[in-house]
């Protein structure tokens, strides 16, 4: 993973990039990470290629996943919506986290703040408790800085970065 270009970003945005980079680099088995806004838009990703895909899909007005290479942000948003709806139907309070275990990997989704979500795609051999612990640390550190202003800044930086150097 290469270091993101954070030139011109606020200190809060640079800090969020740093937290995301640390999460991916420090936790074995993490394949990719996405931070998604409450309306399902990608705010931050560990995969610079995903940022380009997000821009292209917005420009082409495509919707939904693209076959077997489904966008992690789309998956995270969908899982988040489904679990929030289930919690409301069951009158069980707010959803804290969701984990989907598959034969060849896992997807973890955790609420950050104001409906924003942290999504992690883990490899088949990742230690789920370690991933969940580090996700909780990320959420604890990022939740108070992920303001509407910062979400707007992250969206704008994603849209204005044609080289895909931001995560």
DAWO-V436493 format. One record per residue. N is the residue number from 1. RES is the residue in one small letter. PSI is psi in radians with two decimals (999 if undefined). Layout:
<<N/RES/PSI> <N/RES/PSI>>
This chain:
<<1/x/2.27> <2/x/2.70> <3/x/2.39> <4/x/2.67> <5/x/2.06> <6/x/0.33> <7/x/2.29> <8/x/-0.05> <9/x/2.72> <10/x/2.87> <11/x/-0.59> <12/x/-0.72> <13/x/-0.74> <14/x/-0.69> <15/x/-0.73> <16/x/-0.72> <17/x/-0.76> <18/x/-0.78> <19/x/-0.74> <20/x/-0.78> <21/x/-0.78> <22/x/-0.74> <23/x/-0.84> <24/x/-0.74> <25/x/-0.48> <26/x/-0.32> <27/x/1.98> <28/x/2.44> <29/x/-0.08> <30/x/2.14> <31/x/-0.82> <32/x/2.80> <33/x/2.48> <34/x/2.42> <35/x/2.19> <36/x/2.41> <37/x/2.97> <38/x/-0.41> <39/x/0.23> <40/x/0.11> <41/x/2.42> <42/x/2.24> <43/x/-0.62> <44/x/2.47> <45/x/2.60> <46/x/-0.20> <47/x/1.83> <48/x/-0.51> <49/x/-0.56> <50/x/-0.59> <51/x/-0.73> <52/x/-0.75> <53/x/-0.71> <54/x/-0.76> <55/x/-0.79> <56/x/-0.72> <57/x/-0.62> <58/x/-0.73> <59/x/-0.66> <60/x/-0.01> <61/x/0.62> <62/x/2.70> <63/x/2.60> <64/x/3.08> <65/x/2.79> <66/x/1.39> <67/x/-2.40> <68/x/-0.27> <69/x/0.84> <70/x/2.41> <71/x/2.27> <72/x/-0.65> <73/x/-0.68> <74/x/-0.75> <75/x/-0.81> <76/x/-0.78> <77/x/-0.77> <78/x/-0.80> <79/x/-0.72> <80/x/-0.80> <81/x/-0.76> <82/x/-0.81> <83/x/-0.59> <84/x/-0.76> <85/x/-0.73> <86/x/-0.74> <87/x/-0.66> <88/x/-0.77> <89/x/-0.62> <90/x/-0.01> <91/x/0.88> <92/x/0.21> <93/x/-2.94> <94/x/2.59> <95/x/2.23> <96/x/-0.81> <97/x/2.76> <98/x/2.46> <99/x/2.33> <100/x/2.00> <101/x/2.26> <102/x/2.98> <103/x/-0.70> <104/x/0.32> <105/x/-3.05> <106/x/2.71> <107/x/2.26> <108/x/2.40> <109/x/2.26> <110/x/2.40> <111/x/2.41> <112/x/-1.26> <113/x/2.64> <114/x/0.61> <115/x/-0.14> <116/x/2.64> <117/x/2.57> <118/x/2.17> <119/x/2.39> <120/x/2.30> <121/x/2.06> <122/x/2.67> <123/x/2.95> <124/x/-0.52> <125/x/0.20> <126/x/2.61> <127/x/1.86> <128/x/-0.63> <129/x/-0.61> <130/x/-0.75> <131/x/-0.83> <132/x/-0.70> <133/x/-0.84> <134/x/-0.54> <135/x/-0.74> <136/x/-0.66> <137/x/-0.78> <138/x/-0.84> <139/x/-0.74> <140/x/-0.64> <141/x/-0.56> <142/x/-0.46> <143/x/-0.71> <144/x/-0.33> <145/x/-0.21> <146/x/1.21> <147/x/2.91> <148/x/-0.63> <149/x/-0.74> <150/x/-0.69> <151/x/-0.73> <152/x/-0.75> <153/x/-0.76> <154/x/-0.73> <155/x/-0.80> <156/x/-0.71> <157/x/-0.60> <158/x/-0.74> <159/x/-0.51> <160/x/0.15> <161/x/1.38> <162/x/-0.38> <163/x/-0.18> <164/x/0.50> <165/x/-0.28> <166/x/2.71> <167/x/999>>
